[in-house]
Amino acid sequence: MPGDLPHAVLFACTQNVIRSPMAAAIMKHFYGHRVYVASAGVKPGDPDPFIATVLDEIGIDLGKHRPHNFSDLEDSSFDLAISLSPEAHHWAVELTRTMAIQTEYWPTMDPSATAGSREQILDSYRAVRDGLEKRIRARFGA
């Protein structure tokens, strides 16, 4: 339901380098004082240099994020898992077998697949950032 804030939310994607850390940083920025927020990937990838750049543009600090997978999570008591890639969605659905957790699937393109100039690549990351911010604010309230 729009506006309902869970106590703890997990954003998940394939490698925990772009989509899920971006969504988690945006969620923390707006709701971190009321909601525990984490992110994870199916498998950890290598840090991406563009994510901090596009988050800095809107005044959000990525902090000391390092990509990690689900087994690296410090807490597993999440009310809601939001998956951003098909691989992560499969994992989230598996969680429902053993945990009382709700899942949502927000298909989100991987901007690292974009080719072109630095500015074209950044525009692709900005589009993902802006789409995630819009979706988060619509889902949890402005």
Protein Blocks (a to p, Z undefined) as FASTA:
>chain_A
ZZiacfbdcdddfkopmmmmmmmmmmmmmmmmmpccddddfbdcdddfklmmmmmmnopa
ebjadcddfklpmbfcdfbdcdfbfklmmmmmmmmmmpccdddddddddfklpgcdfklm
mmmmmmmmmmmmmmmmmmnoZZ
